[in-house]
Amino acid sequence: MTTVEESRPRVPLDPRVWAILVSIWLGTIACFGLFSFWIQHNQHVQARKAAAAEARSAEQARAIVCRLFTTILDTYQESPPATAAGRAQVGAWIQVYELSRCQPPR
């Protein structure tokens, strides 16, 4: 048993068809490139916005903590502690105040 294969002659494509196919291929590659660039740009913008929001949040938290420390230290200024333990406690609060970079420095 032998198999008979039909061999059809290959018809070369017209150069205009090749040009259209290459143009479609290049257009597709360009669209994917632009889409990729757009996605990457949006990711960078979102990362910058998130970093700015985190910095604002950290600054607000620091301001709240500094206000608390200021209130505590102002209370000790109005009525200074009489004992050594009380003075040590004020010193510890001042150290925490300074470590928190609160203004004005004490």
Helices and strands as residue ranges (DSSP letters): H 15-78, H 84-99
